[in-house]
Amino acid sequence: MFHKSIFQGKIEFDNPRSYSKGLKMFRHRVDNYHKSIELIFEEEELFSEETMTMEIPRTVINVTEKAWKTTVSLLTYTAQFAISGNIGAWMIEDGNLMHFAWIEPKSDKAVVKNYQEGKKLSKVEGKEEEAMDLLSTAIELYDKHSQAYERRGYLNYILEKFHDAERDFTKAIKWDETNAAAYLGRARLKMKRKEYDEALKDLELAIKYSLALQDIHWHARRLKADSLMHLEDYKKAEFELRFFNKRDFGPESRNSRHVKASLFKYALVLKKLDNHKGALDALKDALKIDSEGQKYVTDGDIYLEMSLSKKELGKNGHLADLKRAVKLGNKRAKGILDNR
């Protein structure tokens, strides 16, 4: 049985010797373990002696589960002789993720060990400086490490070292122009400076080089909608928010905590487009979302906008919603109520 599969990414070798070793071990593995088993990619499709890489441009293909697993095993094995980079592999059945693999070098090489440990600690609150030191060591040992630059850029952003963060994100992109996370990070810096047109350029590239199966793809779309709202391009913002709101995010997704706010923003955009009925429906949907763990919007904000929409539509209940907003501490609602 064949299943839709997606492969994309690049693994880098740091010198001709390690490249030759990786290629040799790839051939050895094929000849001794996988000769009678179908492989998805031929050697000539993967390896480039000129760039010393094993690379797969985004490839969407229907393959058997056995071929997918065998290919992933071979790529994972070969990656251990490399120094940096990653390859993602997905298998989908009926729109659901069936298998996933994230292939990176994992070995005793100092560059690899420092990067992997730094990446791990970059996700731990309070460990930012320690993670930064590990990533800096990885970069000192291999100054073309795009992923290490991106992670260090992220930490610099968290520590509000914005100039250093932008430098790192830009270097990450220099060494891997498909590094979606680096484009996203740089876009966030541009948004902070209110450079929304420039931010959109990076967000478009973050979307282009990521998959809808990845959380970062939806993070970029969410920020794209925010930038479009700031630029008052409400028609395009409506499309992005509608697309985002149709997606189901699991509790492990960072996007899951923005679901309520996204519905609220969608309502605001619909109001700008004079679709008050659609806005009211979106606000009602937002109210259904449990506020626990949600960010950037309160039920008081939602009740206020519901009140304004109902009043615009000539519907009953707008005063009751306004009073609910006041009770929930919304200062703007209190001002409106006091001045009635």
MIVOVO-437866 format. One line per 5 residues: number of its first residue (from 1); for each residue x, y, z of N, C-alpha, C. Coordinates in steps of 0.05 Angstrom, whole numbers. Each point is the difference from the previous one (the first is absolute). Layout:
! MIVOVO-437866
NUM> X:Y:Z:X:Y:Z:X:Y:Z; ...
This chain:
! MIVOVO-437866
1> 17:-24:0:-17:24:0:18:25:0; -8:19:-17:16:24:-2:-12:23:16; 18:17:11:-9:23:16:15:25:-9; -14:22:3:12:26:-7:23:5:20; 23:7:-11:24:5:17:14:26:-9
6> 11:13:19:15:25:-5:27:-1:12; 20:7:-16:28:2:10:11:28:-7; 15:12:18:14:24:-7:22:6:20; 22:12:-9:21:7:18:28:-4:-11; 19:8:16:28:-2:-8:18:-7:24
11> 18:-19:-5:20:-8:20:27:8:-10; 17:12:16:26:11:-8:23:-15:12; 20:-5:-16:26:-12:10:20:23:1; 18:-1:20:17:23:4:26:0:-16; 7:-22:-12:25:-1:-16:-2:-24:-20
16> 18:-1:-20:-1:-21:-20:3:-28:13; 15:-2:21:4:-26:13:-26:-11:12; -14:17:15:-25:-9:12:-22:-5:-22; 1:16:-21:-19:-4:-22:5:-27:-13; 26:-6:-5:7:-26:-12:-8:-23:18
21> 4:3:26:-7:-21:19:-30:-4:0; -15:22:0:-29:-3:0:-10:-14:-25; 11:8:-23:-8:-13:-25:8:-29:-1; 23:-6:10:10:-28:1:-18:-17:17; -8:10:23:-17:-15:19:-29:-2:-11
26> -8:20:-15:-26:-2:-13:0:-23:-20; 21:-1:-17:2:-22:-19:2:-27:13; 15:-1:22:4:-26:14:-27:-9:11; -15:19:11:-27:-7:11:-19:-10:-22; 1:13:-22:-18:-8:-23:8:-28:-9
31> 26:-4:-4:9:-26:-11:-5:-23:19; 3:5:26:-1:-22:20:-27:-4:14; -16:21:1:-25:-1:15:-25:6:-16; 3:16:-21:-24:10:-14:-1:-7:-30; 17:-19:-8:3:-5:-29:-26:-10:-12
36> -15:-17:15:-24:-12:-11:-25:16:8; 4:22:13:-23:16:9:-2:26:-15; -23:8:-8:-4:24:-15:7:25:16; 17:17:-11:7:26:12:-13:22:-16; -7:21:14:-14:22:-13:19:18:-17
41> 25:3:10:19:18:-13:25:-15:-8; 10:6:-23:26:-11:-9:22:17:10; 24:-11:1:24:14:10:3:27:-15; -3:-1:-27:5:23:-16:-20:23:6; -23:-7:10:-20:20:7:6:14:26
46> 16:-13:17:4:10:27:26:15:4; 22:-10:-11:26:10:7:11:20:-20; 14:20:11:14:20:-17:28:3:11; 19:-8:-15:28:2:8:9:30:1; -12:16:-18:7:28:-1:-7:15:25
51> -24:-5:11:-9:13:24:4:-16:25; 9:-25:-3:3:-19:22:-25:-3:17; -22:-6:-14:-26:-2:13:-15:-25:-9; -19:-8:16:-20:-20:-7:-26:16:2; -13:5:-23:-22:19:-1:-24:-12:-15
56> -24:6:11:-25:-7:-14:-17:25:-2; -3:11:-24:-19:22:-3:-28:-11:6; -18:17:8:-27:-10:7:-10:-19:-21; -6:-24:9:-9:-22:-18:-25:-12:12; -21:0:-16:-26:-12:8:-3:-25:-18
61> -3:-23:12:0:-25:-15:-17:-21:15; -12:-18:-16:-15:-22:12:18:-25:1; 4:-10:25:18:-23:4:-12:-19:20; 12:-24:1:-9:-19:20:12:6:27; -13:-9:21:10:4:27:28:-11:4
66> 4:-23:-12:27:-13:2:21:16:-13; -6:11:-24:20:17:-14:6:25:16; -21:12:12:4:24:16:18:-6:24; -6:-21:15:16:-6:24:28:-7:-7; 4:-15:-22:27:-7:-9:16:24:-7
71> -12:18:-15:13:24:-9:7:18:24; -18:3:19:5:16:24:23:-12:16; 0:-26:2:22:-14:15:27:5:-13; 1:-1:-27:25:5:-15:9:29:3; -19:18:-2:7:29:3:10:6:28
76> -13:-12:20:7:5:28:28:-11:5; 6:-23:-10:27:-12:3:21:17:-13; -5:9:-24:20:16:-15:4:27:14; -21:11:11:2:27:13:20:0:23; 5:-23:12:18:-1:23:29:7:-7
81> 6:0:-25:27:6:-9:2:30:-8; -22:14:3:-1:28:-9:4:19:25; -2:26:-5:6:19:20:-24:18:8; -18:4:-20:-23:18:6:-22:-5:-20; -23:14:3:-22:-2:-18:-22:-18:10
86> -21:-3:-15:-21:-18:7:-16:-8:-25; -14:-22:2:-19:-9:-21:-25:-9:15; -23:10:-10:-25:-9:11:-14:-20:-19; -13:-19:12:-15:-20:-15:-27:-5:12; -21:1:-16:-27:-3:9:-14:-21:-17
91> -18:-16:12:-17:-18:-15:-29:5:10; -18:4:-19:-27:8:6:-20:-20:-11; -21:-5:16:-22:-18:-9:-26:14:6; -17:4:-20:-26:13:3:2:27:15; 21:15:-6:3:26:12:12:0:28
96> 5:-24:11:12:-2:27:29:-9:-2; 16:10:19:28:-7:0:3:-29:9; 13:-16:-16:4:-28:5:28:-5:12; 20:12:-12:28:-3:10:14:27:-4; 19:5:18:16:25:-2:28:-6:10
101> 19:11:-14:28:-2:9:15:26:-5; 15:9:20:17:24:-2:29:-10:2; 14:1:-22:26:-12:-2:22:22:3; 17:-3:20:22:18:5:25:-16:7; 24:12:-4:24:-13:10:-1:-3:30
106> 6:-23:10:2:-5:29:23:-19:4; 22:11:10:25:-15:2:17:12:23; 24:-10:3:18:10:21:17:23:-10; -4:9:-24:14:24:-10:-7:24:18; 20:16:6:-3:22:19:-22:20:-10
111> 1:6:-26:-20:18:-12:-28:-11:5; -4:-25:-6:-26:-13:2:-10:-1:28; 18:-8:19:-8:-2:28:-7:27:12; 16:21:-6:-6:27:10:-26:11:-11; -4:-5:-26:-25:10:-12:-24:-14:12
116> 1:-27:1:-23:-15:10:-7:8:29; 20:2:17:-4:8:28:-10:28:2; 11:18:-16:-8:28:0:-29:3:-10; -7:-15:-20:-28:0:-10:-19:-9:22; 8:-21:13:-17:-11:22:-4:20:22
121> 21:13:8:-1:19:22:-14:26:-8; 0:6:-26:-13:25:-10:-30:0:6; -11:-23:5:-29:-3:5:-6:0:30; 21:2:17:-3:-1:29:3:28:12; -21:9:12:0:27:13:22:1:21
126> 16:21:-1:21:3:20:27:-11:-9; 0:-14:-23:25:-12:-10:10:14:-25; -9:25:-4:6:14:-25:30:5:-3; 13:9:21:29:6:-2:17:-25:-5; -7:-21:14:14:-26:-3:-4:-10:-29
131> -24:2:-10:-6:-9:-27:15:18:-20; 2:26:5:14:18:-17:30:-8:-2; 12:-6:22:28:-8:0:5:-25:-17; -18:-20:3:3:-24:-16:-3:5:-29; -20:16:-8:-4:6:-28:23:16:-11
136> 10:19:15:23:16:-8:25:-18:-5; 3:-20:17:22:-19:-4:-3:-15:-26; -25:-9:-5:-5:-14:-25:6:17:-24; -7:26:1:5:18:-22:30:6:-3; 14:2:22:29:4:-1:14:-23:-14
141> -10:-24:5:12:-24:-12:-9:-4:-29; -23:10:-7:-10:-2:-28:-17:24:-5; 12:20:-13:-13:27:-3:-21:1:-22; -7:-23:-12:-22:0:-20:-25:-14:11; -2:-3:26:-21:-16:13:-26:17:1
146> -16:-2:-21:-24:16:-1:-19:-4:23; -4:-25:8:-18:-6:22:9:11:27; 27:0:4:11:11:25:-4:30:1; 4:13:-23:-4:29:-1:-30:7:6; -18:-16:-11:-29:5:4:-7:-3:30
151> 10:-22:13:-6:-4:28:12:22:17; 25:9:-6:12:21:15:-15:26:-5; -10:4:-24:-16:24:-6:-25:0:17; -13:-23:2:-24:-2:16:6:7:30; 22:-9:10:7:6:28:7:29:3
156> 14:12:-19:5:29:1:-26:16:0; -20:-10:-15:-26:13:-1:-13:-2:27; 0:-23:13:-12:-4:26:14:18:21; 26:3:-3:15:17:19:0:30:-8; -15:6:-21:-4:28:-9:26:12:-11
161> 18:-17:-10:24:9:-14:-7:0:-30; -16:20:-8:-13:-1:-26:20:3:-23; 21:17:4:20:3:-22:14:-26:-4; 8:-14:21:14:-25:-2:-18:-22:-12; -26:2:7:-19:-20:-10:-3:3:-30
166> -2:25:-10:-3:4:-29:25:-9:-15; 23:5:12:25:-9:-13:0:-30:-2; -8:-14:21:0:-30:-1:-20:-11:-20; -24:12:0:-21:-10:-19:10:4:-29; 12:23:-5:10:6:-27:22:-19:-8
171> 18:-7:19:21:-19:-7:-12:-28:-4; -20:-7:16:-13:-26:-4:-11:-2:-28; -12:22:-10:-12:0:-27:22:-1:-21; 23:14:6:22:0:-19:10:-29:-6; 1:-16:21:11:-27:-3:-21:-21:-7
176> -25:7:3:-22:-17:-9:-24:17:-6; -4:6:-26:-21:18:-8:-28:-12:3; -2:-26:9:-26:-12:5:-6:-3:29; 15:14:18:-4:-2:29:-24:16:8; -23:-13:1:-25:14:5:0:13:28
181> 12:-13:20:0:11:27:15:27:1; 21:2:-16:16:25:0:-16:22:-13; -14:-5:-21:-18:20:-12:-21:9:20; -11:-19:14:-21:7:20:12:18:22; 23:-7:10:13:15:21:6:28:-9
186> 10:3:-25:7:27:-10:-25:16:-4; -22:-13:-9:-25:14:-4:-11:11:27; 3:-15:21:-9:10:26:15:25:9; 26:1:-7:15:24:6:-10:24:-16; -6:-5:-25:-10:22:-18:-27:9:9
191> -17:-18:10:-26:8:10:3:17:25; 19:-7:17:5:15:24:8:29:-7; 13:3:-22:8:27:-10:-22:13:-17; -23:-14:-2:-23:9:-16:7:2:-30; 19:-17:-9:7:-1:-28:-16:-23:-12
196> -26:4:-3:-18:-22:-7:3:-9:-29; 5:18:-18:5:-8:-28:24:-18:-2; 22:7:14:24:-17:-1:-5:-26:15; -14:1:22:-7:-25:15:-15:-19:-18; -18:10:-16:-16:-17:-17:17:-16:-20
201> 22:13:-10:18:-14:-18:12:-25:13; 9:4:25:12:-23:14:-21:-21:7; -24:9:7:-21:-19:7:-9:-16:-24; 0:12:-23:-7:-15:-25:20:-22:-4; 26:5:5:21:-20:-4:-2:-21:22
206> -7:8:24:-4:-20:22:-22:-19:-8; -21:10:-11:-23:-16:-9:8:-18:-24; 15:12:-19:9:-15:-23:17:-24:7; 19:4:19:19:-21:6:-8:-19:23; -25:3:9:-11:-18:20:-25:-14:-12
211> -9:-21:14:-23:-15:-9:-24:6:19; -24:-3:-11:-24:3:16:-1:-21:23; 16:-20:-2:2:-20:21:17:9:24; 14:23:-4:18:10:21:-12:24:15; 4:1:26:-10:22:16:10:27:-9
216> 25:1:-9:12:26:-8:-15:12:-23; -12:-17:-17:-15:10:-24:-23:17:9; -14:-10:21:-24:14:10:7:24:17; 23:-2:14:11:23:14:5:23:-19; 12:-6:-23:6:20:-20:-25:12:-12
221> -20:-17:-5:-25:10:-11:-15:18:20; 2:-7:26:-12:16:21:13:28:1; 26:1:-1:14:25:0:-4:16:-26; -4:-15:-22:-6:14:-25:-27:14:2; -19:-13:12:-26:13:4:3:25:17
226> 16:-2:22:4:24:17:12:23:-16; 20:-6:-16:14:20:-16:-20:13:-20; -16:-17:-13:-20:11:-19:-21:17:14; -7:-7:24:-19:17:15:13:27:6; 25:1:8:14:25:5:2:17:-25
231> 2:-13:-23:2:14:-26:-28:6:-11; -21:-7:15:-28:4:-7:-8:-14:-26; 14:-22:-6:-8:-16:-23:-18:-22:10; -25:7:6:-18:-17:14:-10:-24:-16; -1:3:-26:-9:-22:-17:20:-23:1
236> 25:6:-2:21:-21:2:2:-11:28; -3:17:20:1:-9:28:-24:-19:5; -23:6:-11:-23:-18:3:6:-28:-10; 12:-1:-23:7:-27:-11:19:-15:18; 21:13:10:19:-14:17:-13:-9:26
241> -16:17:12:-13:-7:26:-21:-22:-4; -14:1:-22:-20:-21:-6:14:-27:-3; 22:1:-14:17:-24:-5:10:-11:27; 10:18:17:11:-8:26:-22:-12:18; -23:13:-1:-22:-9:18:-12:-27:-8
246> 4:-8:-24:-10:-27:-8:18:-22:10; 24:7:8:19:-21:8:-5:-9:29; 3:-26:4:-2:-11:27:29:-3:12; 5:13:22:26:-1:13:-1:-16:25; 18:-19:2:1:-16:25:11:16:23
251> -3:-10:24:9:15:24:31:5:0; 15:-16:-15:29:3:0:8:22:-19; -18:10:-17:7:21:-19:0:27:13; 21:16:-6:1:27:10:-23:17:-11; -10:-8:-23:-22:16:-12:-26:-4:15
256> -2:-22:16:-26:-6:13:-8:22:20; 20:15:11:-7:21:19:-9:26:-13; 0:0:-27:-8:24:-14:-27:-4:-15; -13:-22:5:-25:-6:-14:-22:20:6; -3:6:26:-21:20:8:5:27:-12
261> 26:9:3:7:27:-11:-3:1:-30; 6:-22:-13:-2:0:-30:-29:3:-9; -19:-13:14:-28:3:-6:-9:29:6; 11:12:21:-7:28:7:11:19:-22; 25:-5:-9:11:17:-21:-16:-3:-26
266> -8:-25:-5:-16:-5:-24:-26:16:1; -12:2:24:-24:16:3:5:30:-6; 23:10:11:7:28:-5:4:5:-29; 13:-18:-14:5:3:-29:-27:0:-15; -17:-19:7:-27:-1:-13:-15:26:4
271> 2:12:23:-13:26:5:11:21:-19; 26:0:-4:13:19:-18:-11:-4:-29; -7:-25:-6:-11:-6:-26:-30:2:-1; -12:12:22:-29:4:2:-16:-26:1; 12:-21:9:-14:-26:4:-5:-4:30
276> -20:15:10:-5:-1:29:-13:-26:9; -15:-12:-18:-12:-26:7:22:-21:3; 18:-1:-19:22:-19:1:18:6:25; 3:25:6:16:8:24:-13:-11:25; -26:3:2:-15:-9:23:2:-30:4
281> -1:-15:-23:3:-29:1:28:-8:10; 20:15:-9:28:-6:8:4:6:30; -12:21:9:1:7:29:-13:-21:17; -23:-10:-9:-13:-22:15:17:-24:1; 14:-6:-22:18:-23:-1:24:4:19
286> 9:25:2:23:7:18:-8:-4:29; -25:7:6:-10:-4:28:0:-29:9; -4:-18:-20:-2:-28:6:27:-12:8; 22:14:-7:27:-10:6:6:6:30; 8:-21:14:8:4:28:23:19:2
291> -2:20:17:21:21:2:26:-10:12; 0:-22:14:24:-10:12:21:-6:-21; 24:12:4:22:-5:-18:-1:18:-25; -22:15:-4:-2:17:-24:13:27:6; 9:13:-22:15:25:3:-13:22:-16
296> 5:25:9:-5:25:-15:-29:8:-3; -19:-14:12:-28:8:-1:-14:-10:24; -20:15:10:-16:-8:23:-29:-2:-9; -16:-13:16:-29:-1:-5:-12:27:1; 11:18:17:-10:28:1:4:14:-27
301> 23:-5:-13:4:12:-27:-21:-11:-20; -5:-26:2:-19:-12:-19:-28:10:4; -9:2:25:-27:9:6:-4:29:-10; 21:16:3:-2:28:-9:-5:0:-31; 16:-15:-15:-3:0:-29:-26:-12:-8
306> -10:-20:15:-27:-12:-5:-21:22:4; 3:15:20:-19:22:6:-1:20:-24; 23:8:-9:2:19:-22:-12:-12:-26; 6:-26:-5:-11:-13:-24:-30:-2:1; -10:-8:23:-30:-2:3:-13:27:-4
311> 12:20:11:-11:27:-3:0:8:-29; 21:-6:-14:3:7:-29:-21:-15:-16; -6:-25:8:-20:-16:-14:-29:4:9; -3:17:21:-26:5:11:-12:-24:15; 18:-15:12:-8:-24:15:-3:6:29
316> -18:-15:13:-3:3:29:24:-13:14; 4:9:25:21:-12:16:26:15:1; 2:22:-15:26:14:-1:6:13:27; -20:10:14:5:13:26:8:-21:20; -12:-23:-1:7:-22:19:29:-8:-4
321> 8:-2:-26:28:-7:-5:20:21:9; -9:25:-3:17:22:9:4:-1:30; -21:-6:15:1:-2:29:18:-24:8; -2:-22:-15:17:-23:6:30:8:-4; 5:15:-20:28:9:-5:10:17:23
326> -17:18:10:7:17:22:5:-17:25; -17:-19:5:2:-18:23:27:-15:-1; 9:-6:-24:25:-15:-3:24:18:-1; -4:26:5:22:19:4:9:14:-25; -16:0:-21:8:14:-25:-4:30:3
331> 22:15:0:-2:29:5:-13:15:-22; 4:-9:-25:-13:14:-22:-30:-3:1; -9:-24:8:-29:-5:2:-11:18:22; 15:3:22:-10:17:22:-3:29:-9; 19:9:-16:-1:27:-11:-25:4:-17
336> -6:-20:-17:-23:2:-17:-26:0:16; -1:-18:20:-24:-2:17:-4:26:16; 21:11:11:-2:24:16:-9:24:-16; 6:0:-26:-6:23:-18:-25:-4:-16; -16:-21:6:-25:-4:-15:-20:22:5
